[in-house]
Structure formats: structure tokens, C-alpha cells
Amino acid sequence: MTLWFRFFAHWPLWALHAIGQALGWLAWLLSPSYRRRFVANARTAGLSFSKVIGAVGQAGSMSTELPRLWMGKRVPVSWGETSLALLAQAYQEQKGVLLLTPHLGCFEITAQAIAESFSAQHGPLTVLYRPSRKPGLAQVMESSRARPGLDTAPTTLAGVRQMIKALRAGRAVGLLPDQVPPDGMGQWTSFFGKPAYTMTLAARLGLQTGARVMVLWGERLPWGQGYRMHVSDLGQELAHDVDAAVLQINQAMERLILSCPAQYLWGYARYKQPRQDAQT
């Protein structure tokens, strides 16, 4: 696995994205269950297939860009208007910054861009991650994400404590709140008008630490031009009740996804039943 990643890490980004586009469409054509879930999720969000057709290929690019992002040379990253200044202001408040992003665009690049821009002055960014169940891929993930300015926190109690400590020290923490958590670590909450088992961790971190909650995503630019970071506030102060805060975060994710539905991972099983095993 490592050898393959090292091989593709030297490829230009446009070529990796082109291969990903082809693989994304191949997966679409070969898997009826994937097609049904993709279309059903888009319809639940009120979108026709014509609005999300670009996401078929983007799902493939999300995978094929990883060797370059994890092991290759630095890729071009720009910041959306006001995004860099807004994030700098949040850091300066020294209350901690809780960064939330859905499965939209390239979420790997968001962590790298923030670590590169802010870790020297404000300390490392801590990101929540779930180790891969494939030993080869898990090894690649762990070695590639162990980079300056970026700490990782596992999906365990120790990982939660690590994130709380980082936020209380005025540092930043990042996670994907639209992942389906293991049973007992979430609650059923509306997502695009349909009940979805949703993690409560993001809401509890915000409420417990008083951190500033922000939403962001990394736009994948065409023709391998790189990525553009988009950062904004949650929209309003985080609700003081956990149930209300979880719904509020889901609604913020909905708005972010609808801003660019062609780069959302519509094939993700967002409405599935949670697993019983916390390590799966």
C-alpha cells in the first residue's frame, strides 16, 4: 500500500483528479446500491440529479488525490474572501476554535492549510480521526498525518480529553460532524428533513469549552489548480442546550453543502443505523 501511495504522490494533481473522475463514474455504473443511495440522498436534500451530477466524479477525486496530499509536494492553496482574516480573528480571541466541516470538497487539505497558516503562532491543530480497519491504509494514514502543526485525536475517551485540553489552551480542533457515530455517541436529529443519527461530540465540545464554532470546507478547483479554503461563522451563537445545538450544527452543515452540492459525498450512508462497536 505504501509503495503505491509513494508512486502516485509524484503525479500532478490534474492527472490524479482525472483518474479519480473516471473511477468515480466507474463506481457509479457498477454499483446499483451506490447509485440508489446517491440519488436518494440528493432528493432528500431537495436536489435533482442535474444539480449533483458533478459529485459522481468528485467522489473519485477525493480518493485519488490522497497520495499527493499525504506524501507529495505541497499543492496550491488559496483562501476565500475574508476567510483568512475571520479565522485569524477567532484565534486571537483565545477561547479555542472548533472547526466543523461536512464530507464536502477536500477535507484533508483544510487541516493542512490551517496547520500551515496558524500553528506556528497558535499551536497545532488537533483533528479527530477514526483509524482505517485496513492495516496497510492505517499505517499510511498515521505516518502521513504525523506532520508539524497537526495533532490527531482518536475516537476514544482519551481523544475527547485531548480535544478539550487543546480548546481550553486556545488552540483549534477540527472534526466532521456529519459522520455517523457509534451507537450511544449520538442522537437522532433532522438532517435535510430526515432523521439521521448525529454525533453530539461537536455540540458538547462547544458548550463545555466556550470555543468559537466555525464551519469550513476546501473547494477542489478544476484542472488541478489546487484548493480554495472557505471559512465562516456558525451563523449564530451556539445554543445552550445539547439537543438544540446538535440540530443547529446539522443546519449549518446543510447550508454549507447546498453552497456547492457538486462536491458533496452524496453516496455516504448518512442515514444508516449506528454500529454497536465503537471501534468500527
C-alpha positions in Angstrom: 0.0 0.0 0.0 2.8 2.4 1.0 4.6 1.8 -2.3 1.5 2.6 -4.4 1.0 5.8 -2.4 4.6 6.9 -2.9 4.3 6.2 -6.6 1.2 8.3 -7.1 2.4 11.0 -4.8 4.7 12.3 -7.6 1.9 12.6 -10.1 0.5 16.0 -11.0 -2.8 16.9 -9.3 -4.7 17.3 -12.5 -3.8 13.7 -13.5 -4.9 12.3 -10.1 -8.2 14.2 -10.3 -8.7 12.9 -13.9 -8.2 9.3 -12.8 -10.5 9.9 -9.9 -13.2 11.3 -12.1 -13.1 8.1 -14.2 -13.1 5.9 -11.1 -16.0 7.8 -9.6 -18.1 7.1 -12.7 -17.0 3.5 -12.8 -18.2 3.0 -9.2 -21.5 4.7 -10.2 -22.0 2.4 -13.2 -21.0 -0.8 -11.4 -22.9 -0.4 -8.1 -26.7 -0.1 -8.2 -26.9 0.2 -4.4 -24.5 3.1 -4.5 -26.5 4.8 -7.3 -29.7 4.4 -5.3 -28.2 5.9 -2.2 -26.6 8.7 -4.0 -29.8 9.8 -5.8 -32.0 9.2 -2.7 -29.7 11.4 -0.5 -29.8 14.2 -3.1 -33.5 14.0 -3.4 -33.9 14.2 0.4 -32.0 17.5 0.2 -34.4 18.7 -2.5 -31.9 18.4 -5.3 -32.3 16.9 -8.8 -29.6 14.7 -10.3 -28.6 17.5 -12.6 -27.6 19.6 -9.6 -25.3 16.9 -8.2 -24.0 15.1 -11.3 -20.6 16.6 -10.8 -20.3 14.9 -7.4 -20.1 11.5 -9.1 -16.6 12.2 -10.4 -15.6 14.3 -7.4 -16.1 11.3 -5.1 -13.4 9.5 -7.1 -11.1 12.5 -7.0 -11.5 12.6 -3.2 -9.7 9.3 -3.1 -7.1 9.6 -5.8 -5.7 13.0 -4.5 -4.7 11.5 -1.2 -1.2 10.2 -2.2 -0.3 13.7 -3.3 -1.7 15.3 -0.2 -0.2 12.8 2.2 3.2 12.2 0.6 3.8 14.5 -2.3 4.9 18.1 -2.8 2.8 21.0 -1.4 -0.3 21.8 -3.5 -1.6 25.3 -4.2 -4.0 26.6 -1.6 -5.8 30.0 -1.7 -8.3 31.5 0.8 -11.8 32.7 0.1 -12.5 36.4 0.6 -12.4 37.3 4.3 -11.8 33.6 5.3 -8.2 34.0 6.4 -8.9 37.2 8.4 -12.0 35.7 10.0 -10.1 32.6 11.2 -7.2 34.8 12.5 -9.7 36.9 14.5 -11.2 33.7 16.0 -7.7 32.6 17.1 -7.0 35.9 18.7 -10.0 35.6 21.0 -8.0 32.8 22.7 -11.2 30.9 23.6 -10.4 28.0 21.3 -11.7 27.4 17.8 -13.9 24.5 16.9 -13.8 23.9 13.2 -16.6 21.8 11.6 -16.7 20.5 8.0 -19.0 18.0 6.3 -17.9 15.5 3.7 -17.6 18.4 1.2 -14.8 19.1 -1.1 -11.3 18.1 0.2 -11.4 18.0 4.0 -7.8 16.7 4.1 -6.5 20.0 2.7 -8.4 22.0 5.3 -6.4 20.6 8.1 -3.1 21.0 6.3 -3.8 24.6 5.3 -4.8 25.7 8.8 -1.8 24.0 10.3 0.5 25.7 7.9 -1.0 29.1 8.3 -1.6 29.2 12.1 0.2 26.5 14.0 3.5 28.4 14.4 1.8 31.2 16.3 -1.2 29.5 17.9 -0.1 25.9 18.4 -1.0 22.7 16.5 -4.4 21.9 15.1 -6.0 18.8 16.6 -8.1 16.7 14.3 -10.4 13.8 15.2 -9.9 10.7 13.1 -11.0 7.1 13.0 -8.2 4.7 12.1 -8.8 2.6 9.0 -9.7 -1.0 9.5 -7.3 -1.9 6.7 -3.8 -2.3 8.3 -1.9 -1.1 5.2 -4.0 2.1 4.8 -4.0 2.7 8.6 -0.2 2.7 8.5 -0.1 5.2 5.6 -2.6 7.4 7.3 -0.8 7.6 10.6 2.6 8.3 9.1 1.3 10.9 6.7 -0.8 12.8 9.2 2.1 13.0 11.7 3.3 16.3 10.4 4.4 19.6 12.0 1.5 21.7 13.3 -1.0 18.8 13.1 -2.0 16.5 16.0 -4.5 13.7 15.7 -7.0 12.5 18.3 -8.6 9.0 18.2 -12.3 8.4 18.6 -11.9 7.4 22.2 -12.3 9.0 25.6 -8.7 9.8 25.6 -9.1 11.6 22.3 -12.0 13.6 23.6 -9.9 14.7 26.6 -7.2 15.7 24.2 -9.5 17.9 22.2 -10.9 19.6 25.3 -7.4 20.3 26.5 -6.5 21.9 23.2 -9.6 24.1 23.1 -9.1 25.3 26.7 -5.5 26.2 25.7 -6.9 28.4 23.0 -5.9 26.1 20.1 -8.1 24.7 17.3 -9.8 21.4 16.9 -11.4 20.0 13.7 -13.9 17.3 13.0 -16.5 16.1 10.6 -19.9 16.3 12.4 -21.8 14.5 9.6 -20.1 11.2 10.3 -22.4 8.5 11.7 -21.0 7.9 15.2 -21.1 4.5 17.0 -24.3 3.7 19.0 -24.5 5.6 22.2 -22.4 8.5 20.9 -25.1 10.4 19.1 -28.8 11.1 18.8 -31.4 11.1 16.1 -31.7 14.6 14.7 -33.1 16.0 11.4 -30.7 16.3 8.5 -32.3 17.7 5.4 -35.7 16.9 7.0 -34.9 13.2 7.6 -33.9 11.6 10.9 -30.1 10.9 10.9 -28.0 9.6 13.8 -25.8 12.5 14.6 -22.8 12.9 16.8 -23.2 15.0 19.9 -19.5 15.5 20.3 -19.2 18.7 18.4 -22.0 20.3 20.4 -20.7 19.1 23.7 -17.2 20.4 22.9 -18.5 23.8 22.1 -20.7 24.0 25.1 -18.2 22.6 27.6 -15.3 24.9 26.5 -17.0 28.0 25.1 -14.9 27.8 22.0 -15.8 29.8 18.9 -17.6 27.5 16.5 -16.8 27.9 12.8 -17.6 26.0 9.6 -15.3 25.5 6.7 -14.6 23.4 3.6 -11.8 23.1 1.0 -13.1 23.6 -2.6 -11.4 21.4 -5.2 -10.5 23.7 -8.1 -10.8 22.5 -11.7 -7.9 21.2 -13.8 -5.7 20.5 -10.8 -5.3 24.2 -9.9 -5.3 23.4 -6.2 -7.8 24.2 -3.5 -9.6 27.2 -2.0 -10.5 27.5 1.6 -13.9 28.8 2.7 -14.4 29.7 6.4 -17.4 31.3 8.0 -19.1 31.5 11.5 -21.7 29.0 12.6 -24.3 31.6 11.8 -25.3 32.4 15.4 -24.2 31.7 18.9 -24.3 28.0 19.8 -27.5 27.0 21.5 -27.1 26.3 25.3 -29.0 23.0 25.1 -27.3 20.0 23.6 -30.3 18.8 21.6 -30.8 22.3 20.1 -27.0 22.7 19.4 -26.8 19.4 17.5 -29.7 20.4 15.3 -28.1 23.8 14.8 -24.9 22.2 13.7 -26.8 20.0 11.3 -28.5 23.0 9.8 -25.1 24.8 9.3 -23.8 21.7 7.5 -26.9 21.7 5.3 -26.2 25.3 4.3 -22.6 24.6 3.5 -23.5 21.5 1.4 -26.1 23.4 -0.6 -23.5 26.1 -1.4 -21.7 23.6 -3.6 -23.7 20.3 -3.9 -21.4 19.1 -6.8 -18.6 18.4 -4.3 -20.6 16.7 -1.5 -20.2 13.0 -0.9 -23.8 12.1 -1.6 -23.0 8.4 -1.7 -22.2 8.4 2.0 -24.6 6.3 4.1 -25.7 9.3 6.2 -29.0 7.8 7.3 -27.7 4.3 8.3 -28.1 2.7 11.7 -25.2 3.3 14.0 -22.7 0.5 14.7 -22.6 -1.2 18.1 -18.8 -1.4 18.2 -17.2 1.9 19.0 -14.1 1.0 17.0 -15.8 0.3 13.7 
